[in-house]
């Protein structure tokens, strides 16, 4: 197996960064782009010079997976140790003294467990790898890393057959108004329970049958109980499914993944257990039942079905309208080590084009489409209505001074509020105009909330 050109470019970028005096470096490359191979090649070169590598991961499933990749790639394992971060933290005195510390899913690097390892080995270089260098808090990574190496764009990887193309569908099954943020920035467990309490799990099965029937699917839900209900509903419909969660014992989790990979289980249902790093190339479908404000979580979960296989067409079924917050997985993102404003990814979080949901097939498509490319549904009547609305808006140009003051006051009030709390199209329109949103943003948001037809 040969390195791909973009993997070579990442490695050369890392070498140049170190040559320029950077000690701790973060490497960004999209989910499914082969970060494990890139890491293996770097580790192979280091261990060939009999220098030690300590590799820390955040889930037990990844230890064996990474170790297998490293052995196959020719890493000298006499100079390399791979541990879960919690295990490494407990046995710092017994670890090899590393010249290099590798961190998988490095967007977790600011956690106390990781920093304890870094502080214990202050001379070691820290090399972090992640698809999503971003945190919900908005805090940057300068505390740990000196430089950031940016990998290829997702759209480029799809175009060049390194990731599978996808079709994105969205049918909102939850009450978005019930969602409330916690101090961490993501939605609280209780609010997700409240938002999803009226979910008809048969609708989840119907969407799977209609859009992705008989394909291998991973379902991400918001709680253990909801996962169990989904798995039960699949099995009732004679579609083999299994629920696994953080409390599921190691052997059962291992068997569930084996059965999924071999096809004995068609649907694997979990609550965030298989979001990061898990390699399941033949998973074709992802079903999202977990609303989130985390761009990182959205990308990691939605792209879990996009590992490349010839002729594979991935299917993403978003049943909680996450796309209205982030756009689509392959929209371009601006990655940085610097601090961001809190919750920078809300309400789109990308520079991608405006999008909408087809009311006929539920496909998420470009807002400019007059006809759905998936099912042929015509939007001509809708476009005519929008044109009429715009003409009506243009006629309202003779506002007097009092009306202008009132509108300005309304804008200021709305700017202090979270757009998810808006209950009318007018509020969304005023907010969108005041914040420089793209044309059509308010309509698409209102559509997702059910405020317009």
Secondary structure, DSSP 8 states (H G I E B T S, - for coil): ----HHHHHHHHHHHHHHHTT--SEEEE--TTS-HHHHHHHHHHHHHHTT--EEEEESSHHHHHHHHHHHHHHT--GGGEEEEEHHHHHHTGGGS---SEEEEESGGGTTSHHHHHHHHHTTTSEEEEEES----TT---STTT-SEEEE---HHHHHHTTSB-EEEEEE---S-GGG--B-TTSSB-HHHHHHHHTT--HHHHHHHHHHHHTTS-EEEE-SSHHHHHHHHHHHHHTT--EEEE-TTS-HHHHHHHHHHHHHTS-SEEEESSTTSSS---TT--EEEE----S-HHHHHHHHGGG-B--TT-EEEEEETT-THHHH--TTS-----SS---TTTTGGG-S----EEE-TTT-BEEETT-SB-TTT--B-HHHHHHHHHHHHHHHH-----HHHHHHHHHHHHHHHTS-GGG--SHHHHHHHHHHTT--TTHHHHHHHHHTS--
